[in-house]
Each structure stands twice: as C-alpha cells, then as structure tokens.
C-alpha cells in the first residue's frame, strides 16, 4: 500500500511538471514571441494572427486520434516519442529566421516545422490527457487542476520575464541572431525536462474490457445530448476568443509600442491573478459544478475583452493591465473547465474520445473564426484604421466581435445548462 501511495504522488508531481514545462515552451511560440519571429520573416499582422490560432486548427487532428491512437498499447511510451518530436520541431522554428537561406526557403521551413509540431502533438493529446487525469481522484479534480496551474503560472511568470528582459537586452545590442539562438537553446533544455517528467508518471494501459466498437463510439459521441451542449459551449468560446486574441501580439508590439519586457509584465500580472483565484475556483467547482464555475468565469472574461475594445496607443498599457487582471481571473476557471466539463459527464475509455471530439471541433471552429477575421484585420489596416467610416484599430474591432459572441455564450449557458438538473 505504501508503494502505491508513493507511485501515486510521484505521478501527480510528474503530471504537474509535464504541464508546466509544456507551458513554458508554449510561451515562446505564442503572442509577442511568435510575432517577433514572423515579423523577422516579413509576415503581415493578419497572417501572424492566423498562425497564432493554428494551435486550434491542430485540434482537428485530435479527431483523427480517435482512430489513429485507438490501438496504442502504451500511451506513456507514445507520449514520450511524440513529445520529443514536438519539442525538436519547435526548437527548429526558432532557428529558421537565422539559417543562411533565402527568405522563401526560411518561410517554408518555418511553416512546415510550426505546423508539424502542432499536428503530431494533437494526435496524442486526448489519450495523454485521459491517461494523466485518470490518475487523479474525480472528487478532487478541481483542487488538483488549480495546483497544477499554479505551478505552471508561477514558473511561467519567472521564465517569461527573464526571457523577455534577455531578448530586449540582446535586441538593444543589435544581437538579434543571438536572441533567436537563446530561444532555441531554451526550448531544447525545457524539452529535456518535459520528457523527463513524463518518464516518472506511471503508465495506465487500456483494459481489454473497455474497448468499444468504432461505430458505437461515434454513435455515443454524436448522440449524447449533454455532450452536444458542452461542445456548443466550447465552440462558442473558441470562436469568440479567436476573433481577437490571435491579433493582440502584433497589436501590442506595433501599434501600442510595447517592449518585450512590458509584454512579460502583462504575462506576470495574468499569472499572479490566476494563481490567486485558481484554488478558490477549483474548490467552488468541486462543491457546486464546473458548469456554474465556468458560467461565472465567462461573464468575467467578457468584461476583460470589453477593456481591449477601448485600448489605443494613448491608454494601451492601462487597458491591457486591466484586461490581464480580469482575463487572469476568468482563465483560472475556464482553462480547467474545458476538460473537466467533459470528464464530469463521460467516464472510462470513452473519455479520451469525448475529449478529442470536444477539443477537435471547437479548435477547428476557433481557427475558422481567425481566418474569417484575418481579411477584416487586413482591410481595416489598409484602410487607414477605419471601417464603416469609423476610426478604429483592427484589434479593437476584433474585441468588439468577441464581446458580442461572449454575450451569446452566456445566454446559451443560462438557458441550456444553468438551473438544469445536470448543472
């Protein structure tokens, strides 16, 4: 019994560490950091916005995972192999701006590595997520998720500020090439710890009795009424957030003139707030439900995006600080609810397939929203930051659309889930 307790604790810490190191790597490939790479390669803001949301399109491959990863014997071994490939590809992304090749070749190399990393990672994510969360007691998932997030946020806060300051210093010295090399080395080191953390987690091979016919699986996934409601909520959220967030990185650097250090400060503000609220929100979800907790958080995130509707160069720093505070509070609950809403309703081996369907369809919807918003962003910028005769920045317009969609989401949750027996 004692050995089992040790193994369980070891696996819990492995889960926490794995999520943290993966998050640190993602920091270097999103937002302003990604915008630095794409601007060096000569990409437009609209194309950068599409790339920022490619992580959502990559979720399409989680649907393929329902079939491709169905007969995997060891989720742990497969996760380690795919995780190694994923981290290596992201390291190569940082090297593409400085390789001695033509701009066209650099662009192709960047796109191939960036896309391939997201594709391979999404193939294993549903099975990996179901494997790791199966090690956690369902009665304490809210509190454990908060603990996991607090480690990621605290470490990410320190890491983001250190990297942002270092990049600013190197660029101020005209050592842009060194800055990209430092980014690549950082990903390589983090990748080693990322894979090492998975090694210490106990494997959980699927039981033969849990296997289901593929047709039966899809029949359940498409026919379950509650699962469809959960999917609708997540689709609405992904569509709403992807109309604005992917364009914030370029907007902060170019129009608002933020330094990488200040961008890191914003990240710290978000992390501190999320750490402060994660445990209380987790306890609230365990005591009531993830439905009620996420409903509250969606109202708060709507207020957050409302702030960015008014963010202009004159007040950009103030508005984005307020946005980060409110967004941090909201994401302290929303981030965990995206998975836990599914886990509350679906049990056993079917859970990973339900998670794949949920994240796959909502991710594709989010990417589609960015693709639709991208030409609007380009139009507004090419038209002197005007649309319908109104003077407005493209990122502000995206925020307005996001706020309206979040209102629709809140109304839907109120009618479809809140007050129902399953809420």
C-alpha positions as CSV (number, residue, x, y, z in Angstrom):
1,X,0.0,0.0,0.0
2,X,2.8,2.4,0.9
3,X,4.5,1.8,-2.5
4,X,1.2,2.6,-4.2
5,X,0.9,5.9,-2.4
6,X,4.4,6.8,-3.4
7,X,3.7,5.9,-7.0
8,X,0.5,8.0,-7.0
9,X,2.3,11.1,-5.5
10,X,5.1,10.6,-8.0
11,X,2.7,10.5,-10.9
12,X,0.8,13.6,-9.6
13,X,4.0,15.6,-9.5
14,X,5.0,14.2,-12.9
15,X,1.7,15.4,-14.3
16,X,2.2,18.9,-12.7
17,X,5.8,19.1,-14.0
18,X,4.8,17.9,-17.5
19,X,2.1,20.5,-17.8
20,X,4.5,23.2,-16.5
21,X,7.4,22.5,-18.9
22,X,5.0,22.2,-21.9
23,X,3.5,25.6,-20.9
24,X,6.9,27.2,-20.7
25,X,7.7,26.0,-24.2
26,X,4.3,27.3,-25.5
27,X,5.1,30.8,-24.1
28,X,8.0,31.1,-26.6
29,X,5.7,30.1,-29.5
30,X,2.7,32.4,-28.9
31,X,1.8,36.0,-28.7
32,X,4.5,38.6,-28.9
33,X,7.3,36.0,-29.1
34,X,5.7,34.4,-32.2
35,X,5.2,37.9,-33.6
36,X,8.9,38.6,-33.2
37,X,9.7,35.6,-35.3
38,X,7.1,36.3,-38.0
39,X,7.9,40.0,-38.2
40,X,11.6,39.0,-38.9
41,X,10.4,36.7,-41.7
42,X,8.2,39.6,-43.1
43,X,4.8,38.2,-42.3
44,X,1.8,40.5,-42.1
45,X,-0.3,41.0,-38.9
46,X,-3.2,39.1,-40.4
47,X,-1.0,36.1,-41.3
48,X,0.6,36.2,-37.8
49,X,-2.9,36.2,-36.4
50,X,-3.8,33.0,-38.4
51,X,-0.6,31.4,-37.2
52,X,-1.3,32.3,-33.6
53,X,-4.5,30.4,-33.9
54,X,-3.0,27.4,-35.7
55,X,-2.9,25.6,-32.4
56,X,-6.7,25.5,-32.7
57,X,-6.6,24.1,-36.3
58,X,-4.2,21.5,-35.0
59,X,-7.0,20.3,-32.7
60,X,-8.6,18.9,-35.9
61,X,-6.0,16.1,-35.6
62,X,-7.5,15.2,-32.2
63,X,-10.5,13.9,-34.1
64,X,-8.1,11.7,-36.2
65,X,-6.6,10.5,-32.9
66,X,-9.9,8.7,-32.2
67,X,-9.0,6.3,-34.9
68,X,-5.2,6.6,-35.2
69,X,-4.4,6.2,-31.5
70,X,-7.1,3.6,-30.8
71,X,-4.8,0.6,-30.6
72,X,-1.8,2.2,-28.8
73,X,-0.5,-0.3,-26.3
74,X,1.4,2.2,-24.1
75,X,0.1,5.8,-24.0
76,X,3.1,6.8,-21.9
77,X,5.7,5.5,-24.4
78,X,3.9,7.0,-27.4
79,X,3.6,10.3,-25.5
80,X,7.3,10.4,-24.9
81,X,8.2,9.7,-28.5
82,X,5.7,12.3,-29.9
83,X,6.6,14.8,-27.2
84,X,10.3,14.6,-28.2
85,X,9.4,15.2,-31.9
86,X,7.1,18.1,-30.9
87,X,9.8,19.9,-28.8
88,X,12.5,19.4,-31.5
89,X,10.3,20.9,-34.2
90,X,9.6,24.0,-32.0
91,X,13.3,24.4,-31.4
92,X,13.8,24.4,-35.2
93,X,11.2,27.1,-35.5
94,X,13.4,29.5,-33.6
95,X,16.3,28.7,-35.8
96,X,14.5,29.4,-39.1
97,X,15.0,33.2,-39.1
98,X,18.8,32.9,-38.9
99,X,19.5,29.9,-41.2
100,X,21.6,31.0,-44.3
101,X,18.8,30.5,-46.8
102,X,16.6,32.7,-48.9
103,X,13.5,34.2,-47.3
104,X,11.2,31.9,-49.3
105,X,13.0,28.8,-48.0
106,X,13.0,30.2,-44.5
107,X,9.3,30.8,-44.7
108,X,8.6,27.3,-45.9
109,X,10.8,25.8,-43.3
110,X,9.1,27.8,-40.6
111,X,5.6,26.9,-41.7
112,X,6.5,23.2,-42.0
113,X,8.1,22.9,-38.6
114,X,5.4,25.1,-36.9
115,X,2.5,23.1,-38.4
116,X,4.1,19.7,-38.0
117,X,4.7,20.3,-34.3
118,X,1.1,21.1,-33.6
119,X,-0.1,18.2,-35.7
120,X,1.9,15.5,-34.0
121,X,1.2,16.9,-30.6
122,X,-2.6,16.9,-31.1
123,X,-2.6,13.3,-32.3
124,X,-1.5,12.2,-28.8
125,X,-3.1,14.9,-26.6
126,X,-6.5,13.3,-26.0
127,X,-5.0,9.9,-25.0
128,X,-2.3,11.6,-22.9
129,X,-4.8,13.8,-21.2
130,X,-7.1,10.9,-20.4
131,X,-4.2,8.9,-19.1
132,X,-2.9,11.5,-16.8
133,X,-6.3,12.7,-15.4
134,X,-7.2,9.0,-14.8
135,X,-4.6,9.1,-12.0
136,X,-6.5,11.9,-10.2
137,X,-9.4,11.3,-7.9
138,X,-12.5,12.7,-9.5
139,X,-13.6,14.2,-6.2
140,X,-10.6,16.5,-6.1
141,X,-10.0,17.3,-9.8
142,X,-10.8,20.9,-9.2
143,X,-8.3,21.5,-6.5
144,X,-5.6,19.4,-8.3
145,X,-6.1,21.3,-11.5
146,X,-5.6,24.5,-9.5
147,X,-2.4,23.2,-8.0
148,X,-1.2,22.2,-11.5
149,X,-2.0,25.6,-12.9
150,X,-0.3,27.4,-10.0
151,X,3.0,25.7,-10.7
152,X,2.7,26.5,-14.4
153,X,1.8,30.1,-13.8
154,X,4.4,30.8,-11.2
155,X,7.2,29.2,-13.2
156,X,5.9,30.8,-16.4
157,X,5.8,34.2,-14.8
158,X,9.5,33.9,-13.8
159,X,10.5,32.4,-17.1
160,X,8.6,34.8,-19.3
161,X,10.0,37.9,-17.5
162,X,13.6,36.5,-17.7
163,X,13.3,35.7,-21.4
164,X,11.6,39.0,-22.2
165,X,14.3,41.0,-20.5
166,X,17.0,39.0,-22.1
167,X,15.5,39.3,-25.6
168,X,15.1,43.1,-25.1
169,X,18.7,43.4,-24.0
170,X,20.1,41.4,-26.9
171,X,18.0,43.3,-29.5
172,X,19.1,46.6,-28.0
173,X,22.7,45.5,-28.5
174,X,21.8,44.6,-32.1
175,X,22.3,40.9,-31.4
176,X,19.0,39.6,-32.9
177,X,20.7,36.4,-34.2
178,X,21.9,35.6,-30.7
179,X,18.3,36.2,-29.3
180,X,16.9,33.5,-31.6
181,X,19.7,31.1,-30.7
182,X,18.9,31.7,-27.0
183,X,15.3,30.9,-27.7
184,X,16.2,27.6,-29.4
185,X,18.5,26.6,-26.6
186,X,15.8,27.4,-24.0
187,X,13.3,25.1,-25.8
188,X,15.9,22.3,-26.0
189,X,16.5,22.5,-22.3
190,X,12.9,22.7,-21.4
191,X,12.2,19.8,-23.8
192,X,14.6,17.5,-21.8
193,X,12.7,18.3,-18.6
194,X,9.3,18.0,-20.4
195,X,10.1,14.4,-21.5
196,X,11.8,13.5,-18.2
197,X,8.6,14.5,-16.3
198,X,6.6,12.0,-18.4
199,X,9.1,9.3,-17.6
200,X,8.3,9.4,-13.9
201,X,4.5,9.1,-14.4
202,X,3.1,5.5,-14.1
203,X,1.6,4.1,-17.2
204,X,-2.0,3.1,-17.4
205,X,-2.5,0.7,-20.3
206,X,-6.1,0.4,-21.5
207,X,-8.1,-2.6,-20.3
208,X,-9.3,-5.0,-22.9
209,X,-12.8,-4.9,-21.5
210,X,-13.0,-1.1,-22.1
211,X,-12.5,-1.4,-25.9
212,X,-15.6,-0.3,-27.9
213,X,-16.5,-0.7,-31.5
214,X,-15.7,2.4,-33.5
215,X,-19.3,2.8,-34.7
216,X,-20.5,2.5,-31.2
217,X,-18.0,5.2,-30.1
218,X,-19.2,7.7,-32.8
219,X,-22.8,6.8,-32.1
220,X,-22.3,7.9,-28.4
221,X,-20.3,10.9,-29.3
222,X,-22.8,12.3,-31.7
223,X,-26.0,11.2,-30.0
224,X,-25.4,12.3,-26.4
225,X,-27.5,15.4,-25.7
226,X,-25.4,16.7,-22.8
227,X,-22.2,16.2,-24.7
228,X,-23.6,18.3,-27.5
229,X,-24.4,21.1,-25.1
230,X,-20.8,21.0,-23.7
231,X,-19.5,21.0,-27.2
232,X,-21.6,24.0,-28.1
233,X,-20.3,26.0,-25.1
234,X,-16.7,25.2,-26.0
235,X,-17.2,26.0,-29.7
236,X,-18.8,29.4,-28.9
237,X,-15.9,30.2,-26.5
238,X,-13.2,29.2,-29.1
239,X,-14.9,31.3,-31.8
240,X,-15.3,34.3,-29.5
241,X,-11.7,34.3,-28.2
242,X,-10.1,33.7,-31.6
243,X,-11.7,36.8,-33.1
244,X,-9.4,38.9,-31.0
245,X,-6.6,37.2,-29.1
246,X,-4.5,36.0,-32.0
247,X,-4.1,39.6,-33.2
248,X,-3.1,41.0,-29.8
249,X,0.6,40.1,-30.0
250,X,1.2,42.1,-33.2
251,X,-1.0,44.9,-32.0
252,X,0.9,45.2,-28.7
253,X,4.3,45.4,-30.5
254,X,3.5,47.5,-33.5
255,X,0.6,49.9,-32.8
256,X,0.8,50.1,-29.0
257,X,4.7,50.0,-29.0
258,X,5.0,47.6,-26.0
259,X,8.5,46.3,-25.3
260,X,9.0,42.6,-24.7
261,X,9.7,43.3,-21.1
262,X,6.3,45.0,-20.7
263,X,4.7,42.1,-22.5
264,X,6.3,39.9,-19.9
265,X,5.0,42.1,-17.2
266,X,1.5,41.6,-18.6
267,X,2.0,37.9,-18.5
268,X,3.1,38.2,-14.9
269,X,0.0,40.1,-13.9
270,X,-2.2,37.5,-15.5
271,X,-0.3,34.7,-13.8
272,X,-0.4,36.3,-10.3
273,X,-4.1,36.8,-10.6
274,X,-4.7,33.3,-11.9
275,X,-2.7,31.8,-9.1
276,X,-4.7,33.8,-6.5
277,X,-8.1,32.6,-7.8
278,X,-7.3,29.0,-9.1
279,X,-7.7,27.2,-5.8
280,X,-10.9,29.1,-4.7
281,X,-12.4,28.5,-8.1
282,X,-11.3,24.8,-8.0
283,X,-13.0,24.4,-4.6
284,X,-16.1,26.2,-5.9
285,X,-16.3,23.8,-8.9
286,X,-15.8,20.7,-6.6
287,X,-18.5,22.0,-4.3
288,X,-21.1,23.0,-6.9
289,X,-20.2,22.1,-10.5
290,X,-17.8,23.1,-13.3
291,X,-20.9,24.4,-15.2
292,X,-21.6,27.0,-12.6
293,X,-17.9,27.9,-12.2
294,X,-17.4,28.4,-15.9
295,X,-20.6,30.4,-16.3
296,X,-19.2,32.9,-13.7
297,X,-15.8,33.0,-15.5
298,X,-17.3,33.7,-18.9
299,X,-19.1,36.8,-17.5
300,X,-15.7,38.0,-16.2
301,X,-13.8,37.3,-19.4
302,X,-16.5,39.3,-21.3
303,X,-15.6,42.3,-19.1
304,X,-11.9,41.6,-19.9
305,X,-12.4,41.9,-23.6
306,X,-14.5,44.9,-23.2
307,X,-11.4,46.7,-21.9
308,X,-9.5,45.9,-25.1
309,X,-12.2,47.5,-27.1
310,X,-11.0,50.8,-25.8
311,X,-7.3,50.1,-25.9
312,X,-5.4,52.7,-28.1
313,X,-1.8,53.9,-28.0
314,X,-2.7,56.7,-25.5
315,X,-4.1,54.3,-22.9
316,X,-2.9,50.9,-24.2
317,X,-0.8,50.0,-21.1
318,X,-3.6,50.7,-18.6
319,X,-6.3,49.0,-20.6
320,X,-4.2,45.8,-21.1
321,X,-3.3,45.7,-17.5
322,X,-7.0,45.7,-16.5
323,X,-7.6,43.2,-19.3
324,X,-4.9,40.9,-17.9
325,X,-6.3,41.1,-14.4
326,X,-9.8,40.2,-15.5
327,X,-8.7,37.7,-18.0
328,X,-6.5,36.0,-15.4
329,X,-9.4,35.6,-13.0
330,X,-11.6,34.2,-15.8
331,X,-9.0,31.8,-17.2
332,X,-8.3,30.5,-13.7
333,X,-11.6,28.7,-14.2
334,X,-12.2,28.4,-17.9
335,X,-9.0,26.6,-18.7
336,X,-9.8,23.8,-16.4
337,X,-13.5,23.7,-17.3
338,X,-12.8,22.9,-21.0
339,X,-11.6,19.4,-20.0
340,X,-13.5,18.9,-16.7
341,X,-16.9,19.6,-18.2
342,X,-16.3,16.5,-20.4
343,X,-14.8,14.5,-17.6
344,X,-17.8,15.2,-15.3
345,X,-20.1,13.7,-17.9
346,X,-18.1,10.9,-19.6
347,X,-16.3,8.1,-17.8
348,X,-14.0,5.2,-18.7
349,X,-12.2,4.6,-22.0
350,X,-14.8,6.8,-23.8
351,X,-13.5,9.8,-22.0
352,X,-10.4,10.3,-24.3
353,X,-12.6,10.1,-27.4
354,X,-15.1,12.6,-26.0
355,X,-12.2,14.9,-25.2
356,X,-10.8,14.5,-28.7
357,X,-14.2,15.4,-30.2
358,X,-14.7,18.4,-27.9
359,X,-11.3,19.9,-28.4
360,X,-11.1,18.9,-32.1
361,X,-14.3,20.5,-33.3
362,X,-14.0,23.6,-31.0
363,X,-10.4,24.1,-32.1
364,X,-11.3,24.0,-35.8
365,X,-14.1,26.5,-35.1
366,X,-11.7,28.8,-33.4
367,X,-9.2,28.6,-36.3
368,X,-12.0,29.3,-38.7
369,X,-13.0,32.4,-36.8
370,X,-9.5,33.7,-37.0
371,X,-9.4,33.0,-40.8
372,X,-12.6,34.9,-41.2
373,X,-11.4,37.8,-39.1
374,X,-8.0,38.0,-40.7
375,X,-9.1,39.7,-44.0
376,X,-11.1,42.1,-41.9
377,X,-8.0,43.0,-40.0
378,X,-6.0,43.5,-43.2
379,X,-8.9,45.6,-44.7
380,X,-9.0,47.9,-41.6
381,X,-5.3,48.4,-41.5
382,X,-5.1,49.0,-45.3
383,X,-7.9,51.5,-45.0
384,X,-6.1,53.7,-42.5
385,X,-7.6,52.0,-39.4
386,X,-11.1,52.8,-40.5
387,X,-14.2,50.6,-41.0
388,X,-17.8,51.8,-41.8
389,X,-16.4,55.3,-41.7
390,X,-15.4,54.9,-38.0
391,X,-11.8,55.3,-36.9
392,X,-10.8,52.1,-35.1
393,X,-7.8,49.8,-34.9
394,X,-8.3,46.2,-36.2
395,X,-7.6,44.6,-32.8
396,X,-10.3,46.8,-31.3
397,X,-12.9,45.7,-33.8
398,X,-12.0,42.1,-33.1
399,X,-12.5,42.7,-29.4
400,X,-16.0,44.1,-30.1
401,X,-16.9,41.0,-32.0
402,X,-15.6,38.9,-29.2
403,X,-17.6,40.6,-26.5
404,X,-20.8,40.2,-28.6
405,X,-20.1,36.5,-29.0
406,X,-19.4,36.0,-25.3
407,X,-22.8,37.6,-24.6
408,X,-24.4,34.9,-26.8
409,X,-22.4,32.2,-25.0
410,X,-23.6,33.4,-21.6
411,X,-27.2,33.5,-22.7
412,X,-26.9,30.0,-24.1
413,X,-25.4,28.6,-20.9
414,X,-28.1,30.2,-18.8
415,X,-30.8,28.6,-21.0
416,X,-29.3,25.2,-21.7
417,X,-27.3,24.4,-18.6
418,X,-27.7,26.7,-15.6
419,X,-30.7,25.6,-13.5
420,X,-30.9,22.2,-15.2
421,X,-30.7,19.0,-13.2
422,X,-27.2,18.3,-14.7
423,X,-25.8,21.7,-13.7
